[in-house]
Amino acid sequence: MTEPNEIRAELCLPTTDLRADLGFFGGTLGMRLDMIYPADDPSVAVYSGHGVRVRLDQGTGDRPGLLRILTDDAGFADGQKRLTSPGGTRVEVHPLHPPLELPPTDHAFVVRRLADQAPWVIGRAGMQYRDLIPTRLGGSIIASHIRIPDGGPVPDMVHFHKVGFQLIFCYRGWVDVVYEDQGPPIRLTAGDCFIQPPEIRHRVLEASDGIEVIEIGVPAEHITEIDHDMTLPTPHLRPDREWQGQRFVFNEGAKATWGPARLSGFIARDTTIATNTKGVAGVNVLRKGTGDPVWASHDADIHFTFVMEGTMTLEGEGKDTFTLSPGDAFVIPPGMQTRYADPSDDLELLEVTLPGVFTTT
């Protein structure tokens, strides 16, 4: 029985042999027959199952369709991954929860300057995006400079990301975000950062005019899913909860303590992210300290830096020198000698590394 004003959607698949397809869709694919007609010589049948409603039509004459089945049941369709129905429909069986694949890093020395940048592009929820690592280092990482020129409520939905690591660092302005099991909405202001553990549900609520954030995601291509069932905030506060071994981190810049940096001539603020991701990644903010900058190299797999304030000269072994200013970014591959020369007194750098613990020599 249908309800008044009910709306249904059907996926139409042409078939060249409806009678034979009845056994395939009902038996092999385990779907339920909901409708068939005409009774004396059927040419249309409607099946439902696995979250979809399919209309098989013998009279369309169109090209065969493709149906993707997502399941983690290894015995589905006797383990077959690619099938073709008697009527021509192609069926592909894929994992419902595929494992996250982290591609190997294609190491490179990358410098991205704001002055040389192409126009910003419009991305999810109307936000403007600027790509800070165009090569994505072989797909291993994406680094985005994101801004919302006009503040106010953000047209976002409860969603989550299937990632290995994700950082949100507030560069300018403020933004309100609510997270699963983390209490009421949290305001992220300039200098603060979040670590969003894999698949934590969240929603961006409101932002100031001119809000700018730096977002790091590993790997570069990852899935964002909408959760239509969860309402945020959730009723429980669980600050110690882990998602795939990582905890949610809200690190406030105003409460930071500063100490010696890994590089001579600089001081650093540790955001505790290396500890809370169990070494998956590390995030530090560097400022000019005392002493002269020196040549150094590292053995991290990925070493990304964004210039937040001030200026410096980036010198690289066998490379041209670059005068860098706010909005510029660079990646230093492992083993390459570099020096952060001529740092201005107000220099401030955001440094993101994978893994979180590495050696500088």
DOPADREN-939008 format. One line per 5 residues: for each residue y negated, x negated, z of N, C-alpha, C. Coordinates in steps of 0.1 Angstrom, whole numbers, always signed. Example, Ala and Ser with C-alpha at 12.3 -4.5 7.8 and 13.67 -1.06 7.14 Angstrom:
BEGIN
+57/-132/+78/+45/-123/+78/+33/-132/+78  +22/-128/+71/+11/-137/+71/+0/-129/+79
# end
This chain:
BEGIN
+12/-9/+0/+0/+0/+0/-12/-9/+0  -22/-6/-8/-34/-13/-9/-45/-6/+0  -54/-14/+4/-65/-9/+12/-77/-6/+3  -86/+4/+7/-98/+7/-1/-106/-6/-3  -111/-8/-15/-120/-19/-18/-113/-32/-18
-99/-32/-17/-92/-45/-17/-93/-52/-30  -95/-65/-30/-96/-73/-42/-85/-84/-42  -78/-85/-53/-67/-95/-54/-70/-103/-66  -65/-116/-66/-66/-125/-77/-53/-129/-81  -51/-130/-94/-38/-134/-100/-39/-146/-109
-30/-155/-109/-29/-166/-118/-20/-161/-130  -26/-161/-142/-18/-156/-153/-11/-167/-160  +2/-166/-162/+10/-175/-169/+18/-169/-180  +16/-174/-192/+23/-168/-204/+38/-172/-203  +46/-164/-208/+61/-167/-208/+67/-162/-221
+76/-170/-226/+83/-166/-239/+96/-159/-236  +100/-159/-223/+113/-153/-220/+112/-147/-206  +107/-135/-204/+105/-130/-191/+118/-127/-183  +128/-123/-190/+140/-120/-183/+146/-132/-177  +146/-143/-184/+151/-156/-178/+142/-161/-167
+129/-158/-168/+120/-163/-158/+121/-156/-145  +127/-144/-145/+128/-136/-133/+137/-144/-123  +148/-149/-128/+157/-157/-119/+151/-170/-115  +143/-176/-124/+137/-189/-121/+126/-188/-110  +117/-178/-111/+106/-177/-101/+112/-171/-88
+121/-161/-89/+127/-155/-77/+137/-164/-70  +145/-171/-78/+156/-179/-72/+152/-194/-70  +149/-201/-81/+146/-215/-79/+133/-218/-71  +123/-210/-74/+110/-212/-67/+109/-204/-54  +118/-194/-52/+118/-187/-39/+106/-177/-38
+101/-172/-49/+89/-163/-48/+94/-148/-48  +85/-139/-43/+89/-125/-42/+83/-117/-54  +92/-109/-59/+88/-100/-70/+80/-88/-65  +68/-87/-69/+59/-76/-64/+58/-64/-74  +59/-67/-87/+56/-57/-97/+63/-61/-110
+68/-51/-118/+74/-54/-131/+73/-42/-140  +69/-44/-152/+68/-32/-161/+67/-37/-176  +69/-28/-186/+74/-14/-184/+89/-14/-180  +94/-3/-174/+107/-3/-169/+118/-5/-179  +116/+1/-191/+127/+0/-201/+128/-13/-208
+117/-20/-209/+117/-33/-216/+106/-42/-210  +108/-48/-198/+97/-55/-191/+91/-66/-199  +78/-66/-198/+71/-78/-205/+61/-84/-195  +59/-78/-183/+50/-83/-173/+57/-82/-159  +56/-93/-152/+61/-94/-138/+51/-101/-129
+50/-97/-117/+40/-103/-108/+48/-108/-96  +47/-121/-93/+54/-127/-81/+43/-132/-72  +47/-133/-59/+38/-139/-49/+46/-148/-40  +40/-158/-35/+46/-167/-26/+39/-181/-26  +41/-188/-15/+35/-201/-14/+20/-201/-15
+14/-190/-11/-1/-189/-11/-7/-185/-24  +1/-180/-34/-5/-177/-47/+2/-164/-53  -5/-157/-61/+0/-145/-68/+0/-149/-83  +12/-147/-89/+14/-152/-103/+18/-140/-112  +11/-138/-123/+14/-128/-133/+20/-134/-145
+33/-131/-147/+40/-136/-159/+38/-125/-170  +33/-130/-182/+30/-120/-193/+36/-125/-205  +46/-118/-211/+53/-122/-223/+45/-119/-235  +34/-112/-234/+27/-108/-246/+14/-115/-249  +11/-125/-242/-2/-132/-244/-2/-141/-256
+9/-148/-258/+10/-158/-268/+2/-171/-266  -3/-172/-253/-11/-184/-250/-1/-196/-247  -7/-208/-246/+0/-220/-243/+6/-219/-229  +18/-225/-226/+24/-225/-213/+15/-230/-202  +16/-225/-190/+7/-229/-179/+14/-239/-170
+7/-244/-161/+12/-254/-151/+10/-249/-137  +21/-248/-129/+20/-244/-115/+24/-256/-106  +15/-259/-97/+17/-269/-87/+22/-263/-74  +33/-268/-69/+39/-264/-56/+37/-275/-46  +31/-272/-35/+29/-283/-25/+38/-280/-13
+47/-289/-10/+56/-287/+1/+61/-301/+6  +64/-301/+19/+71/-313/+24/+86/-311/+26  +91/-300/+21/+105/-297/+22/+112/-305/+10  +120/-315/+14/+126/-324/+4/+137/-316/-4  +142/-305/+2/+152/-297/-5/+147/-286/-14
+134/-284/-15/+128/-274/-23/+132/-276/-38  +137/-266/-45/+141/-267/-59/+151/-278/-60  +160/-279/-50/+171/-290/-51/+165/-304/-53  +153/-306/-47/+147/-319/-48/+140/-323/-61  +140/-313/-71/+134/-316/-84/+119/-317/-82
+112/-326/-89/+98/-327/-88/+91/-322/-100  +98/-321/-112/+92/-315/-124/+102/-306/-130  +98/-293/-132/+107/-283/-138/+100/-276/-149  +107/-269/-157/+102/-261/-167/+110/-248/-167  +103/-237/-166/+109/-224/-166/+115/-220/-179
+124/-211/-180/+129/-207/-193/+118/-202/-202  +108/-196/-196/+97/-191/-205/+86/-201/-208  +88/-213/-203/+78/-224/-207/+69/-229/-196  +68/-222/-185/+59/-227/-175/+63/-240/-169  +54/-249/-168/+57/-262/-162/+54/-261/-147
+63/-267/-139/+62/-267/-125/+62/-281/-120  +52/-285/-112/+52/-298/-105/+53/-296/-90  +61/-304/-83/+63/-303/-69/+57/-315/-63  +47/-314/-54/+40/-325/-48/+40/-323/-32  +38/-334/-25/+38/-333/-10/+26/-324/-6
+29/-316/+5/+18/-308/+11/+9/-317/+19  +15/-327/+25/+7/-337/+33/+10/-351/+29  +4/-355/+17/+7/-368/+12/+2/-379/+22  +9/-390/+23/+4/-401/+31/-9/-407/+25  -18/-411/+34/-30/-417/+30/-28/-431/+24
-32/-433/+12/-30/-446/+5/-43/-454/+6  -42/-466/+11/-53/-475/+11/-51/-486/+1  -59/-485/-10/-57/-495/-21/-62/-509/-16  -56/-519/-22/-60/-533/-18/-74/-535/-22  -81/-543/-14/-95/-546/-16/-97/-556/-28
-105/-552/-37/-109/-561/-48/-122/-568/-44  -120/-580/-38/-131/-587/-31/-142/-591/-42  -154/-590/-38/-165/-593/-46/-178/-595/-38  -187/-604/-43/-200/-605/-37/-209/-595/-44  -214/-586/-36/-222/-574/-41/-236/-574/-34
-246/-572/-42/-260/-570/-36/-265/-558/-43  -270/-548/-35/-275/-535/-40/-289/-534/-34  -299/-534/-43/-313/-534/-38/-319/-520/-41  -326/-515/-32/-332/-501/-33/-342/-501/-45  -349/-512/-47/-359/-513/-58/-353/-512/-72
-340/-516/-73/-333/-516/-86/-324/-504/-88  -325/-495/-78/-315/-484/-78/-318/-473/-88  -308/-467/-93/-309/-455/-102/-313/-443/-93  -317/-432/-99/-321/-420/-90/-310/-415/-81  -314/-409/-70/-305/-403/-61/-298/-391/-68
-285/-388/-64/-278/-377/-71/-275/-367/-60  -274/-354/-64/-271/-343/-55/-256/-342/-52  -252/-342/-40/-238/-342/-36/-235/-329/-28  -226/-330/-19/-221/-319/-11/-232/-313/-2  -232/-300/-1/-242/-293/+7/-256/-296/+4
-259/-299/-9/-273/-302/-13/-279/-315/-8  -270/-324/-3/-275/-337/+2/-277/-346/-10  -286/-356/-9/-289/-366/-19/-281/-379/-15  -274/-384/-25/-266/-396/-23/-270/-408/-31  -269/-419/-25/-271/-432/-32/-260/-441/-29
-253/-447/-40/-241/-455/-38/-245/-469/-35  -240/-474/-24/-244/-488/-20/-234/-498/-24  -222/-494/-28/-212/-504/-34/-206/-498/-47  -213/-500/-58/-209/-493/-70/-194/-496/-74  -189/-508/-71/-176/-511/-75/-165/-505/-66
-170/-500/-54/-161/-495/-44/-150/-505/-40  -151/-518/-44/-142/-529/-41/-128/-524/-44  -126/-519/-56/-113/-515/-60/-108/-502/-54  -117/-494/-49/-113/-481/-43/-111/-482/-28  -113/-494/-22/-110/-495/-8/-121/-489/+1
-133/-488/-3/-144/-483/+5/-155/-476/-3  -161/-467/+3/-174/-461/-2/-184/-462/+8  -196/-466/+4/-208/-467/+13/-219/-459/+7  -224/-449/+14/-234/-440/+8/-247/-440/+17  -258/-440/+11/-271/-438/+17/-274/-424/+14
-275/-415/+24/-276/-401/+22/-289/-396/+29  -296/-387/+22/-309/-382/+27/-310/-367/+24  -318/-360/+33/-321/-346/+31/-337/-346/+32  -344/-345/+21/-358/-345/+21/-365/-334/+30  -359/-322/+28/-365/-310/+35/-356/-306/+46
-360/-307/+58/-352/-304/+70/-349/-289/+72  -342/-286/+82/-339/-272/+86/-324/-271/+86  -319/-258/+86/-305/-256/+87/-298/-261/+74  -286/-267/+76/-278/-273/+65/-267/-263/+61  -266/-260/+48/-255/-250/+44/-242/-256/+44
-237/-260/+56/-224/-266/+57/-213/-257/+62  -201/-260/+61/-189/-253/+67/-181/-262/+75  -173/-256/+84/-163/-264/+92/-154/-271/+82  -153/-284/+83/-145/-292/+74/-140/-304/+81  -131/-311/+73/-126/-324/+78/-123/-333/+67
-121/-346/+69/-119/-356/+59/-106/-363/+62  -98/-365/+51/-85/-372/+52/-88/-387/+49  -92/-394/+59/-97/-408/+58/-89/-417/+67  -91/-430/+65/-86/-440/+74/-97/-444/+84  -109/-443/+80/-121/-447/+88/-133/-440/+83
-142/-435/+92/-154/-429/+87/-165/-431/+97  -176/-437/+93/-188/-439/+101/-200/-431/+96  -207/-425/+105/-220/-419/+102/-231/-426/+111  -240/-433/+105/-250/-440/+112/-264/-434/+109  -271/-430/+119/-284/-423/+116/-295/-434/+114
-301/-434/+102/-311/-444/+99/-325/-440/+101  -328/-427/+97/-341/-421/+99/-339/-407/+104  -349/-402/+112/-349/-388/+116/-337/-384/+126  -333/-372/+125/-322/-367/+134/-314/-356/+127  -302/-354/+132/-293/-344/+126/-284/-339/+138
-282/-325/+138/-273/-319/+147/-260/-316/+141  -249/-321/+148/-236/-319/+143/-227/-314/+155  -217/-305/+152/-208/-300/+162/-194/-305/+158  -186/-309/+168/-173/-315/+166/-163/-308/+174  -151/-308/+168/-139/-302/+175/-136/-310/+188
-135/-302/+199/-132/-307/+213/-142/-317/+218  -154/-316/+213/-164/-326/+219/-176/-318/+225  -175/-306/+228/-185/-298/+235/-195/-292/+225  -207/-289/+231/-218/-283/+223/-223/-293/+212  -232/-288/+203/-237/-297/+192/-244/-309/+198
-242/-320/+190/-248/-333/+194/-259/-337/+185  -270/-341/+190/-281/-346/+181/-280/-361/+179  -278/-365/+167/-278/-379/+163/-292/-383/+159  -298/-393/+165/-311/-398/+162/-311/-412/+157  -322/-417/+152/-322/-430/+145/-317/-441/+155
-307/-448/+150/-301/-459/+157/-288/-454/+164  -285/-441/+164/-272/-436/+169/-262/-436/+158  -249/-435/+162/-238/-434/+152/-227/-426/+158  -219/-420/+149/-207/-413/+151/-195/-421/+144  -184/-421/+151/-171/-423/+144/-164/-410/+143
-161/-406/+131/-154/-394/+129/-139/-397/+126  -131/-395/+136/-117/-399/+135/-110/-390/+123  -100/-395/+117/-93/-388/+106/-90/-373/+110  -95/-364/+102/-92/-350/+103/-99/-343/+114  -108/-348/+121/-115/-341/+132/-124/-331/+125
-123/-318/+130/-132/-307/+124/-146/-309/+129  -155/-306/+119/-169/-307/+123/-178/-300/+113  -190/-298/+117/-200/-291/+108/-214/-296/+111  -221/-299/+100/-235/-303/+101/-244/-290/+102  -252/-290/+113/-259/-277/+116/-274/-277/+111
-281/-288/+115/-295/-288/+112/-300/-302/+111  -311/-305/+104/-316/-318/+102/-331/-318/+102  -337/-330/+105/-351/-331/+105/-355/-334/+90  -368/-332/+87/-373/-336/+74/-371/-351/+73  -366/-355/+61/-365/-369/+58/-353/-376/+65
-344/-368/+70/-332/-374/+76/-325/-384/+66  -321/-395/+71/-313/-405/+63/-302/-410/+72  -290/-411/+66/-279/-416/+73/-271/-426/+63  -264/-435/+69/-255/-444/+62/-241/-439/+65  -233/-436/+55/-219/-431/+57/-210/-440/+50
-200/-445/+58/-189/-454/+53/-176/-446/+54  -168/-446/+43/-155/-440/+42/-145/-449/+36  -133/-449/+42/-122/-457/+38/-109/-448/+37  -103/-447/+25/-107/-453/+12/-118/-447/+5  -122/-452/-6/-134/-446/-13/-131/-432/-18
-120/-429/-23/-116/-415/-27/-108/-409/-16  -113/-399/-10/-106/-392/+1/-109/-377/+0  -100/-369/+5/-101/-354/+4/-109/-348/+15  -118/-339/+12/-125/-331/+22/-119/-317/+21  -115/-312/+32/-109/-298/+33/-118/-289/+41
-119/-277/+37/-126/-267/+45/-116/-260/+55  -120/-258/+67/-112/-251/+77/-118/-237/+79  -112/-227/+73/-118/-214/+74/-114/-206/+87  -105/-212/+95/-100/-206/+107/-107/-210/+120  -111/-223/+120/-117/-228/+133/-131/-224/+134
-135/-221/+147/-149/-218/+150/-153/-229/+159  -165/-235/+156/-171/-246/+165/-183/-241/+172  -186/-245/+184/-177/-255/+192/-164/-248/+197  -154/-257/+199/-142/-252/+205/-144/-251/+220  -135/-243/+227/-137/-240/+241/-135/-252/+251
-127/-262/+246/-123/-273/+255/-131/-286/+251  -134/-293/+262/-140/-307/+260/-129/-317/+263  -126/-324/+253/-115/-334/+254/-120/-348/+249  -128/-355/+256/-133/-367/+251/-123/-378/+249  -111/-377/+255/-101/-388/+254/-91/-384/+243
-93/-373/+236/-83/-370/+225/-84/-380/+214  -72/-382/+208/-71/-392/+197/-66/-384/+184  -72/-388/+173/-68/-383/+160/-62/-395/+153  -49/-395/+151/-43/-406/+144/-47/-420/+150  -47/-420/+163/-49/-432/+170/-64/-436/+172
-73/-428/+168/-87/-430/+169/-94/-420/+178  -104/-424/+185/-112/-415/+193/-126/-412/+187  -131/-401/+189/-145/-398/+185/-154/-407/+193  -164/-412/+186/-174/-421/+193/-188/-416/+190  -196/-414/+200/-210/-411/+199/-217/-423/+206
-223/-432/+199/-230/-444/+204/-245/-442/+203  -252/-443/+214/-266/-441/+214/-274/-454/+213  -282/-455/+203/-290/-468/+202/-299/-471/+214  -305/-460/+220/-314/-462/+231/-308/-467/+243  -295/-466/+244/-288/-471/+256/-280/-484/+254
-283/-490/+242/-276/-502/+238/-279/-514/+247  -269/-523/+249/-271/-536/+255/-269/-546/+244  -277/-557/+245/-276/-567/+234/-271/-580/+240  -264/-588/+231/-258/-600/+235/-257/-610/+223  -251/-621/+225/-250/-631/+214/-242/-625/+202
-247/-628/+190/-240/-623/+178/-230/-634/+173  -222/-630/+164/-213/-639/+158/-220/-650/+150  -232/-648/+146/-240/-657/+138/-251/-664/+147  -252/-677/+146/-263/-684/+153/-276/-679/+148  -285/-677/+158/-299/-672/+154/-301/-657/+155
-290/-650/+159/-291/-635/+160/-285/-630/+173  -289/-618/+176/-283/-611/+187/-277/-598/+182  -268/-592/+189/-260/-581/+184/-258/-570/+195  -257/-558/+190/-253/-546/+198/-240/-541/+193  -230/-541/+202/-217/-536/+199/-216/-521/+201
-212/-513/+191/-212/-499/+192/-199/-494/+198  -190/-502/+203/-177/-499/+209/-167/-493/+199  -170/-494/+186/-162/-487/+176/-149/-495/+174  -149/-508/+175/-137/-516/+173/-127/-512/+184  -131/-510/+196/-123/-506/+207/-117/-492/+205
-125/-483/+201/-121/-469/+200/-113/-466/+187  -113/-475/+177/-105/-473/+166/-93/-483/+166  -91/-489/+178/-80/-499/+180/-80/-510/+170  -92/-514/+167/-93/-526/+158/-94/-522/+143  -93/-510/+139/-94/-506/+125/-107/-511/+119
-118/-509/+126/-131/-513/+121/-140/-517/+132  -151/-524/+128/-161/-527/+138/-175/-525/+133  -184/-521/+141/-198/-518/+137/-207/-524/+147  -216/-533/+142/-226/-539/+151/-239/-538/+144  -250/-539/+153/-263/-540/+148/-269/-554/+152
-274/-561/+142/-279/-574/+144/-294/-575/+144  -300/-583/+152/-314/-586/+152/-317/-601/+153  -329/-605/+149/-332/-619/+150/-332/-623/+165  -326/-635/+167/-326/-640/+181/-333/-654/+181  -328/-663/+188/-334/-676/+189/-325/-686/+182
-331/-697/+177/-323/-707/+170/-324/-704/+155  -319/-714/+147/-320/-713/+133/-307/-707/+127  -308/-699/+116/-296/-694/+110/-288/-705/+104  -275/-703/+103/-266/-714/+98/-257/-708/+87  -252/-717/+79/-242/-713/+69/-229/-709/+77
-223/-698/+72/-210/-694/+79/-202/-686/+69  -189/-684/+72/-180/-676/+64/-172/-668/+74  -164/-658/+69/-156/-649/+77/-143/-647/+70  -133/-641/+78/-120/-638/+72/-117/-623/+73  -128/-615/+74/-126/-600/+74/-122/-596/+60
-115/-585/+59/-111/-580/+46/-123/-574/+39  -131/-566/+46/-144/-560/+41/-155/-563/+51  -166/-568/+45/-178/-571/+53/-190/-566/+46  -195/-554/+51/-207/-547/+45/-219/-548/+54  -230/-550/+49/-243/-550/+57/-254/-542/+50
-261/-535/+58/-272/-527/+53/-285/-531/+60  -296/-534/+53/-308/-538/+59/-316/-526/+63  -318/-524/+76/-325/-512/+81/-340/-515/+83  -343/-527/+88/-357/-530/+90/-359/-545/+87  -372/-549/+84/-375/-563/+82/-371/-568/+69
-371/-582/+68/-368/-589/+55/-360/-601/+59  -352/-606/+49/-345/-618/+50/-342/-623/+36  -337/-636/+35/-333/-642/+23/-318/-644/+24  -310/-638/+15/-296/-640/+15/-292/-651/+6  -286/-662/+11/-282/-673/+3/-267/-673/+3
-261/-675/-9/-247/-675/-10/-242/-688/-18  -231/-693/-14/-225/-705/-20/-223/-702/-35  -231/-710/-44/-229/-709/-58/-236/-696/-64  -244/-689/-56/-250/-677/-60/-265/-678/-60  -272/-669/-68/-286/-668/-67/-290/-663/-53
-303/-666/-49/-307/-661/-36/-314/-648/-38  -313/-639/-28/-319/-626/-28/-328/-624/-17  -340/-619/-19/-349/-615/-9/-347/-600/-6  -343/-597/+6/-339/-584/+9/-348/-577/+19  -349/-564/+17/-359/-556/+25/-352/-542/+28
-358/-534/+36/-352/-521/+40/-346/-513/+29  -334/-508/+31/-327/-500/+20/-318/-509/+12  -318/-522/+13/-309/-530/+5/-296/-532/+13  -285/-535/+5/-272/-537/+11/-265/-548/+4  -255/-554/+11/-247/-564/+4/-233/-565/+10
-224/-570/+3/-210/-572/+7/-207/-587/+5  -201/-593/+15/-197/-607/+15/-182/-608/+15  -176/-614/+5/-161/-615/+5/-156/-625/+15  -144/-624/+19/-138/-634/+29/-138/-648/+23  -142/-658/+31/-142/-672/+27/-154/-677/+21
-164/-668/+17/-176/-672/+11/-186/-677/+21  -192/-688/+19/-203/-693/+27/-216/-687/+24  -223/-681/+34/-236/-675/+32/-245/-679/+44  -258/-677/+42/-268/-679/+53/-278/-668/+52  -282/-662/+64/-292/-652/+64/-305/-660/+68
-312/-665/+58/-324/-673/+60/-337/-665/+61  -347/-671/+67/-360/-665/+68/-360/-651/+73  -353/-649/+84/-354/-635/+90/-367/-632/+96  -372/-620/+93/-385/-616/+99/-382/-612/+113  -393/-612/+121/-391/-609/+136/-386/-595/+138
-388/-585/+129/-384/-572/+130/-371/-569/+123  -364/-579/+118/-351/-577/+110/-341/-570/+119  -335/-560/+113/-324/-552/+119/-314/-549/+108  -301/-553/+111/-290/-552/+101/-279/-543/+107  -274/-534/+99/-262/-527/+102/-250/-534/+96
-240/-538/+104/-229/-546/+99/-216/-538/+102  -208/-536/+91/-196/-528/+92/-185/-537/+87  -174/-539/+95/-163/-547/+90/-150/-540/+92  -140/-544/+83/-126/-540/+85/-118/-552/+83  -110/-556/+93/-108/-549/+106/-120/-552/+115
-118/-546/+127/-129/-548/+137/-130/-561/+143  -119/-568/+144/-118/-582/+150/-115/-592/+139  -124/-602/+137/-122/-612/+127/-128/-625/+132  -127/-635/+124/-131/-649/+127/-143/-653/+119  -153/-658/+125/-165/-664/+118/-165/-679/+119
-166/-687/+109/-165/-701/+110/-177/-707/+102
# end
